[in-house]
Amino acid sequence: MPLGTGRSARRRRLPSLLALAGAVTLPVGLLPALGGAATAETGATSAPAQVLFDDFDYTSHTDPRLRERGWSVRNYPGGPGIGGDTWSAANISFRSEGAGTLLRLEATTDGTVAGTSQAQINTQRRFHHGTYAARVRFTDAPVSGPDGDQVLQTFYTITPLRWDYDPEYGELDFEYLPNGGWGQRSSALFLTSWETYRPDPWDARNESAVRPGSLAGWHDLVVQADGGTRTVRYYLDGQLVAEHGGPNYPSSPMSLDFNQWFIPEGFIGSSASRTYEQEVDWVYHAKDEILSPAEVTAQVAAQRAAGVSHLDTVAE
């Protein structure tokens, strides 16, 4: 089954899913206290043995180095989103920023299937235990056109669902909804760990938390997949904002993904074209090692100081 197939139906019914899964809403004022909870830090100063680091030093979505380094730019139909052939490789681009380059994802709509175009870029499935991180710029308003659509800006890992209750399925999500959705009336970040699900009739097994409030701007996102304790920890700008585990811990290797897409029921009543934007500065993975957010920042800084724009020592 192609990556992403089946997610559209799943996302349309997420509000009822959250009720079933017991989603927790985290008031902004409680985040510092939660961030002080114990974390699984290595305390190590040396570089991890197996690392993926990408500074997104590419020229365009047709740059041959993307494929050579294991990235795929989506240009095929299917979920999530509104269905139809609504994904375009041309929505992935790269722009210069200072001495570096940023990955840009654009999503455009006029409220119709024909007038909608979403963006996704992902790696191959070969990542499991360890630390995942990315520096991402979320936006609250479109770069052009009227505002208000329920759009998602994401960083996540996934093993696609092959059949109902697939035991190998897994997913770890950072999903930002600048205009709300899934039961939230305004901006919110969803942090969700998936065990498995059945699309029809809908039945999902997961654990989710919600961080309300605007996150427009740059943010460091870190998720620790601790295979020793089968615990998943989500960090936002160094603060622990969610902790899941047990059956929701991923069962098999996953891909690394970024995408931006629309909730079909969340379009505003306008036929004017509007374009939303999400950007990524870098992505990082340390295989089988649990790094704190500060350690991730130090490792990324070390790579940049050494002039490294891409490093992949992760064994298959």
Buried (B, 14 or more C-beta within 10 A) or exposed (E): EEBBBBBBBBBBBBEEBBEEBEBEBBEEEEBEEBBEEEBBEBEEEEBBEBBBBBBBBBEEBEBEEBEEBBBBBBBEBBBBBBBEEBBBBEBBBBEEEEEBBBBBBBBBBBBEEEEBBBBBBBBEBBBBBBBBBBBBBBBBBBEEBBBBBBBBBBBBBBBBBEEEEBEBBBBBBBBBBBBBBBBBEEBBBBBBBBBBBBBEEBEBBBBBBBBBEBBEEEBBBBBBBBEEEBBBBBBBBEBBBBBBBEBBBBBEBBBBBBBBBBBBEBBBEBEEBBBBBBBBBBBBBBBBBBBBBEBBBBBBEEBBEEEBBBBEEBEE
